Amino acid sequence: MPKLTMKKDLPYSVEQMFDLVSDVNSYDQFLPWCQKVRVYAQKQGQFDADLIIGFKNFRETFTSRVTYTAPKSVNVDYIKGPLKRLYNHWQFSENAGGGCHVDFEVDLEFKSRILENLIGTVFTEASKKMIDAFESRAEELYGLR
């Protein structure tokens, strides 16, 4: 069961980072391996999303429920797809320098032991690439600080 927790201070506002992470519709524009996004069942504080993830011969659709409290947190709970379980959590708070402190956690479990062993070996590196993609997107949208 791969799990990763990261904490980072960024020079952007809490609102900017919340807006970036909660804008799931734009994930296919900047996240590695994200090929297509569909957001639906939108209600106050939540929506469902299908993400098509592809890498080499692997292509799967992940359905998740995203709940959020603006501008403090975004939670992603897995509904269906190739995993047994997926939980992703973002927490945003102001840091002493006027920027944003980001707490990020992802925890997943695969249905297949073989897939877990295969992906588990690159899980940390893939997660870091994803975090880097969010940072690069923030720089693109809000400028280098």
C-alpha positions as CSV (number, residue, x, y, z in Angstrom):
1,M,0.0,0.0,0.0
2,P,2.0,3.0,-1.2
3,K,1.6,6.1,0.8
4,L,3.3,9.5,0.5
5,T,3.1,12.6,2.6
6,M,4.7,15.9,1.6
7,K,4.9,19.3,3.1
8,K,5.9,22.3,1.1
9,D,6.0,26.1,1.4
10,L,5.2,27.9,-1.8
11,P,5.3,31.7,-2.6
12,Y,1.6,31.7,-3.7
13,S,-1.5,32.6,-1.7
14,V,-3.7,30.0,-0.1
15,E,-6.5,31.0,-2.5
16,Q,-4.3,30.6,-5.6
17,M,-3.1,27.1,-4.6
18,F,-6.6,26.1,-3.6
19,D,-7.9,27.3,-7.0
20,L,-5.2,25.5,-8.9
21,V,-5.7,22.1,-7.1
22,S,-9.5,22.3,-7.2
23,D,-9.6,23.1,-10.9
24,V,-9.7,19.4,-11.9
25,N,-11.0,20.3,-15.4
26,S,-7.5,21.6,-16.3
27,Y,-5.5,18.6,-15.1
28,D,-5.1,17.2,-18.6
29,Q,-3.3,20.4,-19.5
30,F,-0.4,19.9,-17.1
31,L,-0.4,16.7,-15.1
32,P,1.8,13.9,-16.4
33,W,-0.1,10.9,-17.7
34,C,-3.5,12.6,-17.4
35,Q,-5.1,12.3,-20.9
36,K,-8.7,13.4,-20.3
37,V,-10.9,14.8,-17.6
38,R,-14.7,14.8,-17.1
39,V,-16.2,16.6,-14.1
40,Y,-19.9,16.0,-13.3
41,A,-22.4,15.7,-10.5
42,Q,-21.4,19.1,-9.2
43,K,-22.9,20.2,-5.9
44,Q,-21.9,22.8,-3.2
45,G,-18.5,21.6,-1.9
46,Q,-18.2,18.5,-4.1
47,F,-18.2,17.0,-7.5
48,D,-17.3,13.7,-9.2
49,A,-14.6,13.4,-11.8
50,D,-13.3,10.8,-14.3
51,L,-9.6,11.0,-15.1
52,I,-8.2,8.9,-17.9
53,I,-4.6,8.1,-17.0
54,G,-2.2,6.7,-19.6
55,F,1.4,5.6,-19.6
56,K,2.9,3.5,-22.4
57,N,0.4,0.5,-22.8
58,F,-1.4,1.3,-19.6
59,R,-4.7,3.3,-19.9
60,E,-7.4,3.4,-17.2
61,T,-10.3,5.5,-16.0
62,F,-10.3,6.6,-12.4
63,T,-13.6,7.9,-10.9
64,S,-13.3,9.9,-7.7
65,R,-15.4,12.2,-5.5
66,V,-13.8,15.5,-4.8
67,T,-14.9,17.4,-1.7
68,Y,-13.5,20.8,-0.8
69,T,-13.7,23.6,1.7
70,A,-12.5,26.8,0.0
71,P,-9.8,27.8,0.4
72,K,-8.5,25.3,3.0
73,S,-8.7,21.8,1.7
74,V,-9.4,19.4,-1.2
75,N,-10.1,15.7,-0.6
76,V,-10.2,13.0,-3.3
77,D,-12.0,9.7,-2.5
78,Y,-11.9,6.9,-5.0
79,I,-15.1,5.5,-6.4
80,K,-14.1,3.1,-9.1
81,G,-11.3,2.0,-11.4
82,P,-8.3,-0.3,-11.3
83,L,-7.5,0.4,-7.6
84,K,-8.8,-1.1,-4.4
85,R,-8.5,2.3,-2.6
86,L,-7.2,5.8,-3.2
87,Y,-7.3,8.7,-0.9
88,N,-5.7,12.1,-1.7
89,H,-5.7,15.1,0.6
90,W,-4.5,18.7,0.1
91,Q,-4.5,21.2,3.0
92,F,-3.6,24.8,2.5
93,S,-2.6,27.3,5.2
94,E,-0.8,30.7,5.3
95,N,2.9,30.5,6.1
96,A,4.9,33.2,8.0
97,G,6.3,34.6,4.7
98,G,2.9,35.4,3.3
99,G,2.9,32.4,1.0
100,C,1.1,29.1,1.3
101,H,2.0,26.0,3.3
102,V,0.8,22.9,1.5
103,D,0.3,19.5,3.2
104,F,-0.2,16.7,0.6
105,E,-1.0,13.1,1.2
106,V,-1.8,10.3,-1.2
107,D,-2.5,6.7,0.0
108,L,-3.5,4.0,-2.4
109,E,-3.9,0.2,-2.7
110,F,-4.1,-1.8,-5.8
111,K,-6.5,-4.7,-6.6
112,S,-3.6,-6.6,-8.1
113,R,-0.5,-7.6,-6.0
114,I,1.5,-7.7,-9.3
115,L,0.4,-4.2,-10.3
116,E,1.1,-2.9,-6.7
117,N,4.6,-4.4,-6.8
118,L,5.2,-2.9,-10.3
119,I,3.9,0.6,-9.7
120,G,4.9,0.6,-6.0
121,T,8.5,0.8,-7.1
122,V,8.0,4.1,-9.0
123,F,5.1,5.5,-6.8
124,T,7.2,8.0,-4.9
125,E,8.9,9.3,-8.0
126,A,5.6,9.5,-9.9
127,S,4.0,11.4,-7.0
128,K,6.9,13.9,-6.9
129,K,6.5,14.5,-10.6
130,M,2.9,15.2,-10.0
131,I,3.7,17.7,-7.2
132,D,6.3,19.3,-9.5
133,A,3.7,19.7,-12.2
134,F,1.4,21.6,-9.8
135,E,4.3,23.9,-8.8
136,S,5.1,24.5,-12.5
137,R,1.4,25.2,-13.2
138,A,1.3,27.7,-10.3
139,E,4.4,29.4,-11.8
140,E,2.8,29.5,-15.2
141,L,-0.5,30.9,-13.9
142,Y,0.7,33.2,-11.2
143,G,4.3,34.1,-12.2
144,L,7.7,33.2,-10.8
145,R,8.1,34.6,-7.3
